[in-house]
Amino acid sequence: MTKVDILGVELKNPVIAASGTFGFGREFDEYFPIESLGGISTKGLTLNKRDGNKGIRIYETASGLMNSIGLQNPGVKGFIEDELPFLESKDIVILANLGGSTIEEYLEGIELLNNTSIHFIELNISCPNVKEGGMAFGIKCSSAEEIVREAKKVAKKPLIVKLSPNAENIQEMAYSCVKAGADGLSLVNTFNALAVDIYRRKPVFENITAGLSGPCIKPIALRMVYEVSQVVDVPIIGIGGIVNWKDAIEFIMAGATAIQVGSANFIKPDIMVDIINGIQEFMREEGIKSLDEIRGII
């Protein structure tokens, strides 16, 4: 009843663990069987291992969470050797979230992932383009289009591009990425935000700004998913402040094929099980046999 199809890959339900909040699933598998999920988006990967940012990395704010992790990760090879075998032992769809600072780094990472069992590459274009002064690839349509076009040339796995809400125009960004070859889209990533330590008279984070997520961004993320669904005809994975099954249904009604849950995992480790059960109960109560019946219905 809750099965969804994304580019020919069947997910047992539309609930996917979002990148960055679920690691590689090991810790959460101690709280509930992660095989009950539709999928998992891995911790953000880069070609080479990264230690991440110094200083405060997580900061709670009203109805949300700010983070400046700095893409700490074992690198693509480290993931393939040490983390992927665990995920392969589970009956779960795997999205490898991949970032980079140059196009060349992205392409090398894609080529390594091509030879694995992962189902999708989730291209994180919110990373800073070091050759263009540090502005994220996903801010301007021209740079996003370039990296997606080059990625598509080498990718042997379906390419899902993760959009930043900080883009100049989210609809134009989505259209540009699809035109360049994106097979699907996921949105949104975190919002650029600021927190101040009034006693130190300084920003909380060493990088000054950080990414905002959680319930506070949900209405904006929902609006962006709806807007993007009006201009592209590819699967959309909705992300942003989802904490219960009602939130998930809203995203699906706004046009999402599936959804990802991020910050809410820190509130309750098995919250995605609650969301899956809630979706199932809603469908039974409403006589909905397939989520296709309500997708994009608004």
Residue, then its C-alpha position, 0 to 999 in steps of 0.5 A: m500500500t505504501k510502496v513507491d517507485i523512484l526511477g524504476v527502484e521500488l521503495k517499501n514506503p516513502v520514508i527515507a533517512a536524510s543525509g547527515t542525521f543518520g550516519f550510515g545507519r549502524e547506531f539507529d539499527e540498535y533502536f529499530p530495524i532500519e530495514s523498515l525504512g524505504g531508504i537511507s541517504t548516507k552521511g555526506l561523502t567527499l572524495n577524500k576523508r574530512d575531519g569537519n569543522k572546529g568549534i561548536r557544530i550543533y546549536e539548538t534554536a527555536s523550533g529548529l537546529m543549526n549545524s556546521i559539521g563541515l562534511q566530516n566523513p570517511g571519504v568515498k573509498g572509506f565508505i565503500e570499504d567500511e560502511l557499505p557492507f553493513l548497508e548491503s546486509k540490509d534490505i534497504v534502498i541506498l542513496a549515496n550523498l556526494g559533495g565536493s569542492t571542485i567538479e573534478e572531485y565530484l566526478e572521481g567520487i561518482e566513478l568510484l560509486n558507479n562500481t558499487s551496489i548503491h541505488f542512487i547518487e544524491l548529488n549535493i550541490s550546496c558545497p562551496n565551489v573553491k574555483e569560483g570563490g567559495m560560492a556554492f554550486g547550487i546558488k547560481c543556475s549556470s554553475a549547477e547546470e555545469i556540474v550536473r551536466e558533467a556528472k551525468k556524463v560519467a554517472k552509471k547510477p540514477l542521479i538525484v540532485k539535492l537543491s539548496p533553498n538558498a538558490e537565486n530562484i528555486q524553480e529556475m534552479a530545478y529546471s536547469c538541473v533537469k535540463a542538464g540531466a538530473d533524473g530526480l531532485s531532492l529538496v530542500n537542504t538547510f537554510n543559511a542562518l546566523a546565531v549570536d552568542i551575546y555574552r561572547r559578542k560573537p557568532v556561535f559558529e566559527n564559520i559565522t553562518a550555519g545550516l538551519s533545519g527542523p520544524c521551523i523551515k517546513p512551511i517554506a520547504l513545502r512551498m518550494v517542493y510545490e513550486v518545483s513540482q509545477v515546472v519539472d516532471v521528474p521524481i521529487i524527494g521532499i525534505g524539510g522539518i518533517v516530524n510526523w506523518k501529517d507533515a509527510i502527507e503534506f509533502i506528498m500532496a504538494g508533489a513529492t514522490a518520497i520524503q526524507v526525515g532529518s533533524a527529527n531523528f535527534i528528537k526520537p530515534d525511531i520517529m520514522v517508524d511512527i511516520i510510516n505507521g501514521i501514513q499507513e493508518f491515514m491511507r486505511e482511514e481514507g480508503i487510499k490504496s496508493l500514494d499515487e492517488i494523492r500525490g500532487i493533488i493540491 
